[in-house]
């Protein structure tokens, strides 16, 4: 059998500074596909779900997808899986760039980090040489500085670095892990777990190794699917032209563009901060892409002050823009670069500031608490830059912001002003305007999340077919299918954006071509269902009860503006049906029989 059938594992005991090699058999790979699925299975089997996320007993798992490093279009993704400090749920954060492919080329498919180092360390993978090295001189340095120093130390500009910045070192609850400086395993606080282990970075350079797969069979499929991606209106036109910020005007005109901490659903200054504005104001230098990507949606941008990098993406631009009431694209872009440099999840960072702004304007945060910092008023460009820097270092009021919006609002006696699910902040879509997407929010296994079942695709964009965003009939089945398919895509190592042009049959075709596993479309989707049930079971055992499948009370209030004016959330009407189509109990728990059916027990 080729290498793709068996996963090669590095088990790194940070406490004792020991590294072991292990192999995961092909049958396990077939049942969980790699990436998100296989790493979640390892985590579930090896830790107590009730463990403190920032304790040495938690584990941090880097996992490449089944097709990562192959010829598959966009096949460069990797996942970081752990128990998340922001939510207490299972955390799995996805990143692109080139690091994942390079890790796979090195002959290492998964890295399991255990325990806690006695001092700052980093893992060096240079060809066949794997060792832990002292990172004391790197501790305290930014993502950009760390990346440059490790590449210089490797003596090869093609070495790839995944690391944390000061936010991860300071255990900010939503710290990210960054690779290639600007690519992020962003959500759920995986960077804080890395920091809690005194692990600064992973640097890898392969000795020209390639992933073994059935290349001739796969290339026929890749050629066809690349053509599909280039001819699609979203992946071949919208995303290459304007990146993810192509959505600003689309979602705003739909009436689901959250503004001022979700108090409104349209932003009158959207034209000042949209993807079109990024081009018209001269910030955009070029578009670029990740490993094996024909879409090339990433933006290389440069500010008037000369600062350059990637982004902002749609979610980032919205979080620091409309959600904070800010119409200053320069300040939004600057805040984005600070997040990348210091290692912060841009969605939670921006929306936590938005929550703080509402708390401040309603008198729940005293001016004295800001310690001479700028007032937290909606529309303040100065505030979004100042407090982003402060939260990464936990300085002044930034220490409170570093806990995320839920803990901040709860500490002020008003948790209802945190727009979050299971303590993770919602992204840039008001659920009152897209009812299926609201159901996805409350049932997501990692809290408020749009990339666990992107119902915006059918409910707004009309892909693969146009659904009425206010119609409830059939939505639970749609949500389940999107969630299970997303689990498949994350686990094989392809980009979620391919799902705008590709469907289940296409993913089955590319997986079978590369592996000869002979999935049917139904059995492949069932693999995604198994992964989703595994994550849900982890959360239940961690103490995350079905009672937390809910949205903040604000969404029971009708929208005050825009095309969806007067509409409130309706997810409660279809949540019981969702449990039913999932085969779960009426109360949202998973029965022993269902766990057996899913081969989880």
NORSUL-V154789 format. One record per backbone hydrogen bond with DSSP energy under -0.5 kcal/mol. NH is the residue of the N-H (numbers start at 1). CO is the residue of the C=O. E is the energy in kcal/mol with one decimal. If there is no record, write none. Layout:
# NORSUL-V154789
<<NH CO E> <NH CO E>>
This chain:
# NORSUL-V154789
<<4 212 -1.4> <5 2 -1.7> <6 3 -1.6> <7 24 -1.7> <9 7 -0.5> <9 22 -3.0> <10 110 -2.7> <11 9 -0.6> <11 20 -2.9> <12 10 -0.7> <12 112 -3.0> <13 11 -0.7> <13 18 -3.2> <14 12 -1.0> <14 114 -2.5> <17 13 -0.9> <18 13 -1.7> <20 11 -2.4> <22 9 -2.2> <24 7 -2.7> <25 23 -0.5> <28 25 -0.6> <29 25 -1.6> <30 26 -2.6> <31 27 -1.7> <32 28 -1.4> <33 29 -3.4> <35 64 -2.8> <36 490 -0.6> <37 34 -1.1> <38 32 -0.5> <38 34 -1.6> <39 35 -2.2> <40 36 -1.9> <41 37 -1.9> <42 38 -2.2> <43 39 -2.5> <44 40 -2.5> <45 41 -2.2> <46 42 -1.8> <47 43 -1.9> <49 47 -0.6> <51 48 -2.6> <55 52 -2.1> <58 55 -1.5> <60 113 -1.9> <61 81 -2.6> <62 60 -0.5> <62 111 -2.4> <63 79 -2.7> <64 109 -2.6> <65 77 -1.1> <66 33 -0.6> <66 491 -1.8> <67 492 -3.1> <68 65 -1.0> <69 75 -3.0> <70 67 -2.0> <74 292 -3.5> <75 72 -2.4> <76 74 -2.3> <77 74 -0.6> <77 493 -1.9> <78 95 -2.0> <79 63 -2.8> <80 93 -2.2> <81 61 -2.8> <82 91 -2.4> <84 82 -0.6> <84 89 -2.6> <86 188 -0.9> <88 84 -2.3> <91 82 -3.6> <93 80 -2.5> <95 78 -2.4> <102 98 -2.1> <103 99 -2.5> <104 100 -2.0> <105 101 -2.5> <106 102 -1.5> <107 104 -1.8> <108 103 -1.5> <109 8 -2.0> <109 107 -0.5> <110 8 -1.8> <111 62 -2.5> <112 10 -3.0> <113 60 -3.2> <113 111 -0.6> <114 12 -2.8> <114 112 -0.5> <115 56 -1.2> <117 197 -2.0> <121 198 -2.5> <122 133 -2.3> <123 201 -2.5> <124 122 -0.6> <124 131 -3.0> <125 123 -0.5> <125 203 -2.9> <126 124 -0.5> <126 129 -2.7> <127 125 -0.7> <127 205 -3.0> <129 126 -2.1> <130 128 -0.7> <131 124 -2.2> <133 122 -2.9> <135 120 -2.9> <138 135 -1.3> <139 135 -1.6> <141 138 -2.4> <143 341 -3.2> <146 142 -2.7> <147 143 -2.5> <148 144 -2.2> <149 145 -2.4> <150 146 -2.4> <151 147 -2.2> <152 148 -2.3> <153 149 -2.4> <154 150 -1.8> <155 151 -0.9> <155 152 -0.6> <156 151 -1.1> <159 156 -2.0> <160 204 -2.8> <162 202 -2.6> <163 178 -3.1> <164 200 -2.0> <167 342 -2.2> <168 165 -0.6> <169 165 -1.7> <170 166 -2.3> <171 168 -1.3> <172 167 -2.5> <173 402 -2.1> <175 172 -2.1> <176 343 -1.5> <177 185 -1.8> <178 163 -3.0> <179 183 -2.7> <180 161 -1.3> <182 180 -2.6> <183 179 -2.2> <185 177 -3.2> <186 184 -1.2> <189 186 -0.6> <190 187 -0.7> <191 175 -2.3> <192 175 -0.7> <192 189 -0.8> <193 189 -1.3> <194 190 -1.9> <195 191 -2.2> <196 192 -2.4> <197 193 -0.9> <197 194 -0.7> <198 195 -1.9> <199 194 -2.0> <200 121 -3.1> <200 198 -0.7> <201 121 -0.6> <202 162 -2.7> <203 123 -2.7> <204 160 -2.6> <205 125 -2.6> <208 206 -1.1> <211 69 -0.5> <213 211 -0.6> <214 514 -1.8> <215 213 -1.8> <218 214 -2.2> <219 215 -2.8> <220 216 -1.0> <221 217 -1.0> <222 218 -2.8> <223 219 -2.2> <224 220 -1.3> <225 221 -2.8> <226 222 -2.8> <227 223 -1.4> <228 224 -1.7> <229 225 -2.3> <230 226 -2.1> <231 227 -1.6> <232 228 -0.9> <236 232 -2.0> <238 233 -2.3> <239 234 -3.0> <241 237 -2.0> <242 238 -2.5> <243 239 -2.1> <245 242 -0.7> <246 243 -1.7> <247 244 -1.9> <248 245 -0.9> <250 246 -0.6> <251 247 -3.1> <252 248 -2.1> <253 249 -2.3> <254 250 -1.2> <255 251 -1.1> <255 252 -0.6> <256 251 -2.2> <257 265 -2.4> <258 256 -0.9> <259 264 -2.3> <260 322 -2.3> <261 323 -1.3> <263 259 -1.3> <263 260 -0.8> <264 259 -1.9> <268 266 -0.5> <270 267 -1.7> <272 269 -1.9> <273 269 -0.5> <273 270 -1.4> <274 270 -0.9> <275 245 -1.5> <278 274 -1.7> <279 275 -1.1> <280 276 -2.8> <281 277 -2.7> <282 279 -1.5> <283 278 -1.3> <284 278 -1.5> <285 300 -3.4> <286 300 -1.4> <288 298 -2.3> <291 97 -2.2> <293 290 -1.6> <294 292 -0.6> <298 288 -1.4> <300 286 -3.2> <301 299 -0.7> <301 309 -2.8> <302 283 -2.5> <303 307 -3.2> <306 303 -2.4> <309 301 -2.0> <311 299 -2.0> <317 313 -2.9> <318 314 -2.3> <319 315 -2.8> <320 316 -2.4> <321 317 -1.0> <323 318 -2.4> <324 321 -1.0> <325 321 -0.5> <325 322 -1.1> <326 321 -2.8> <329 327 -0.8> <332 328 -2.3> <333 329 -2.4> <334 330 -2.2> <335 331 -2.5> <336 332 -1.9> <337 333 -2.2> <338 334 -2.1> <339 335 -2.2> <340 336 -2.1> <341 337 -2.6> <342 338 -2.6> <343 339 -1.8> <344 339 -2.1> <345 174 -2.1> <346 344 -0.6> <349 345 -2.4> <350 346 -2.4> <351 347 -2.5> <352 348 -2.1> <353 349 -1.6> <354 350 -1.9> <355 351 -2.2> <356 352 -2.3> <357 353 -2.2> <358 354 -1.8> <359 355 -2.5> <360 356 -2.6> <361 357 -2.7> <362 358 -1.6> <363 360 -1.6> <364 359 -2.9> <365 359 -0.8> <369 366 -1.0> <370 367 -1.4> <371 368 -1.5> <373 370 -1.6> <377 375 -2.0> <379 324 -2.9> <380 377 -2.0> <381 379 -0.9> <384 380 -1.3> <385 381 -1.3> <386 382 -2.4> <387 383 -2.8> <388 384 -0.8> <389 385 -1.7> <390 386 -1.9> <391 387 -2.2> <392 388 -1.4> <393 389 -1.1> <394 390 -0.6> <394 391 -0.5> <395 390 -2.3> <398 395 -2.1> <399 396 -1.7> <400 397 -1.0> <401 397 -1.7> <402 398 -1.9> <403 400 -1.4> <404 401 -2.0> <408 404 -1.8> <409 405 -3.0> <410 406 -2.8> <411 407 -1.9> <412 408 -0.8> <412 409 -0.6> <413 410 -1.6> <414 409 -2.8> <417 414 -1.9> <418 415 -1.8> <419 417 -0.7> <420 418 -1.8> <421 424 -2.5> <424 421 -1.9> <426 419 -2.8> <429 427 -1.6> <430 256 -2.1> <433 430 -1.7> <434 430 -0.5> <435 469 -2.4> <438 434 -1.8> <439 435 -1.8> <440 436 -1.9> <441 437 -2.2> <442 438 -1.8> <443 439 -1.3> <444 440 -0.9> <444 441 -0.9> <446 447 -0.5> <447 444 -1.1> <448 421 -1.8> <448 424 -0.7> <453 450 -0.7> <455 453 -2.0> <457 454 -1.6> <459 455 -2.3> <460 456 -2.3> <461 456 -2.1> <462 457 -0.8> <463 457 -2.6> <467 458 -2.4> <471 468 -1.3> <475 472 -1.8> <478 474 -1.7> <479 475 -3.0> <480 476 -2.4> <481 477 -2.5> <482 478 -2.6> <483 479 -2.5> <484 480 -2.6> <485 481 -2.5> <486 482 -2.3> <487 483 -1.7> <488 484 -1.5> <489 485 -2.5> <490 486 -2.8> <491 487 -1.5> <492 488 -1.8> <493 489 -1.0> <494 489 -1.6> <498 495 -1.6> <499 496 -1.9> <500 497 -1.7> <501 498 -1.5> <502 498 -2.8> <506 503 -0.6> <507 503 -1.9> <508 504 -2.5> <509 505 -1.9> <510 506 -2.2> <511 507 -2.4> <512 508 -2.4> <513 509 -2.1> <514 510 -1.7> <515 511 -2.0> <516 512 -2.8> <524 520 -2.1> <525 521 -2.2> <526 522 -2.1> <527 523 -1.3> <528 524 -1.4> <529 525 -2.0> <530 526 -2.4> <531 527 -2.0> <532 528 -2.2> <533 529 -2.4> <534 530 -2.3> <535 531 -2.2> <536 532 -2.1> <537 533 -2.5> <538 534 -2.3> <539 535 -2.2> <540 536 -2.4> <541 537 -2.4> <542 538 -1.5> <543 539 -0.5> <543 540 -1.1> <544 539 -2.8> <545 543 -1.1> <548 545 -2.2> <549 546 -2.1> <550 548 -2.1> <555 552 -1.7> <556 553 -2.3> <557 554 -1.5> <559 567 -2.1> <565 562 -2.0> <566 559 -3.1> <567 564 -1.8> <569 555 -3.0> <573 570 -1.7> <574 570 -0.6> <574 571 -1.2> <575 571 -1.4> <576 572 -0.6> <578 574 -2.1> <579 575 -2.3> <580 576 -1.8> <581 577 -2.8> <582 578 -1.9> <583 579 -0.6> <583 580 -1.1> <584 579 -2.6> <585 589 -2.9> <588 585 -2.0> <591 589 -0.5> <595 591 -2.0> <596 592 -2.1> <597 593 -2.7> <598 594 -1.9> <599 596 -1.7> <600 595 -3.4> <601 595 -0.9>>
